[in-house]
Amino acid sequence: MPRGVQKDHEPLPMLFIHTPPSSRGICHHLAHLTKMADIHHAEFEESLSKFRDYPLNLSRTADFSYTLAAYNSKLGKTVQGEEVYFDDSQPRIRIWDLEKPQDGKHVARSAVDLIQLQNALSETPTDPCRRFIFIKAGSNKSPLNCTREMMAYLFTHHQVMARFLDFWCSFKFRETSHSFTHFRNEDYLGSQHHQPGLILMGRSGVRIQHCFNILGIERSRDNKGWELRQTAAYHSYDLIEGRALWILLKGDNTMKKRLESTTAESIKKGDRPLQSVHASFAQTLTDHLLIMQWCVENWESYAEGLERKYASLSGVADHAPVDDLADDIAIIKQHEKVETTPGSPLRQQTSGLEKSPESPGFARRLSMKVTGLSTVTQVEPPARKVEHVRMEGLVQFDELQSLSSLAKSLGETVSAITQNRRVLAQIREYYRELVNSEAFKRHVPKSTMKLCKQAASEFAMKIGRLEDDLANYEGNLKTILHGVERTETMYNGILQYQSMRTAKYFAESSEKSTEIMKSWTQEMHEKTMSMHVITVFTLIFLPGTFVATIFSSGIISFGQDGGAGFGSAMGAWKVRLAALKLFASVLYISQGPGNYYG
């Protein structure tokens, strides 16, 4: 027979005993109850003896066998020989019991190994009125301080639903904080769920059980920043016996200290006697509120810190004179060009020269007259509109990184608050449906039903207030997030605008240079014809000039006295070789290869 499935029991065979019919019916019913009790007790003992197989050993569960096998396999996961979900270096489970509600005394127990845990649980053969079990981790990013054997025995002893392992396994070594929340329940409220064999343990078998986790923001250990942390909780409540169980998982002792102090103060003041189902039920709702209150704290201080950080990053995008800085791009480039141009006024001033730049040199003026080409006059650029700040220095990449990191943090916290609101709403709706269900009415006396509904109504109202607070914080953080996204967009727009204006400056400079070159080309084309005319006339007059030079130099002389004549009167002429050699030498030197300019 599969574990957890109860077989229908056939009526006992008729015994021929001379007893009244009513007596035989009572005996048959008592025998049936006794047999069922023995079965339930045997199932529990068998489950406890196989605690190392948890959750496969649960006497009843809503999960399929393959799901339980997957959980069991997951718990045994190791990395480099180390268990992933257990830290057995310093295991410790703390138990806080209210054994007798009438005396108001809590008993604290602690176990550091399996033997101590078994002894601690055996000290209360009957479940206490209220039991809190606290298991902590070294941090919110490390596994819980517990061995697998201790966890399996504890969860088997209290028949903890397997789905709670999802929250247990969220505590492990990780780089980032856990950021998901859930609510799960597994109730046994049917008439078939009675377990009379466990009555000596204070268990009726009719109980509600659920587990959830919530996220909160807390100061880091160095008190310099904030960290997103989680609290996971398992709760079980016996509707008939009125006994409550809490198992709380957290990275520190915050929740332990709060619950211990609050429960002790409540009992000390005598606020509510817990000897009735109504009182114990109402107290469990108060315990829920105390745990859930934690996820609403510190958000205001956290949001104020993020808002200050955002304000320090958004000033440039909101108030910088971007247009003036963009106009300065061209002015700055002109200044840089003038400063790097030889002979410019600014360069002479910075180099300490006293040379006057009023008129160009003789060579430049001669060139201008010969070629007819004009020169571009260097005009001193105008003054910058914004001093000491440049467009390219307006947005630094580390500021963009800071904005991106801020947006990531805001997105994570907004998601955490949204998930917290969902879990709170699920718990509120769960209890609203519970107190109005037929199963609840079947097991709770009519005399206390109205009080339980009233307690659930007050509980729902208080949860609604917590949800409203979370909604306010969520809205505030979303406003900051939208501002961060807008500033990121503005920064990207500034960078694009800077690139556009820089490209525009270079395009205009290139266009001006092209126009100047085009003008020079046109002027050179117009002057080419003049040069051609000059060349033609030079070629015409050059032979005569050469002949005149030769005859006037004394190299050639006519007549005896060197006189000249015309026609028949022309005398004899002679050549002076020495003068001719000297002329040839001078001509060679002046027109030689070394002095030729092509």
Buried (B, 14 or more C-beta within 10 A) or exposed (E): EEBBEBEEEEEEEEEEEEEEEEEBEEBBEEEEEEEBBEBBBEBBEEBBEBBEBBBBBBBBBBBEEEBBBBBBEBBEEEEEEEBBBBBBEEBBBBBBBBBEBEEBEBBEBEBBBBEBBBEBBEEBEEBBBBBBBBBBBBBBBBBBBBBBBBBBBBBBBBBBBBBBBBBBBBBBBEEEBBBEBBBBBBBBBEEEBBBBBBBEBBBBBBBBBBBBBBBBBBEEEEEEEBBBBBBBBBBBBBBBBBBBBBBBBBBBEBBBEBBBEEBBEBBEEEEBEBEBBBBBBBBBBBBBBBBBBBBBEBBBEBBEEBBEBBEEBBEBBEEBEBEEBBBBBBBBBBBEBBEEEEEBBBBBEEEEEEEEEEEBEEEEEEBEEEEEEEEEEBEEBEEBEBEEBEBBEBBEEEBBEBBEEBBEBBBBBBBBBBBBBBBBBBBBEBBBEBBEEEBBEEBBEEEBBEBBBEBBEBBBEBBEEBBEBBEBBBEBBBEBBEBBBEBBEBBEEBBEBBEEBBEEBEEEBEEEEEEEEEEBEEBEEEBEEEEEEEEEEEEEEEEEEEEEEEBEEEBBBBBEEEEEEEEEEEBEEEEBEEBBEEBEEEEEEEEEEEEEEE
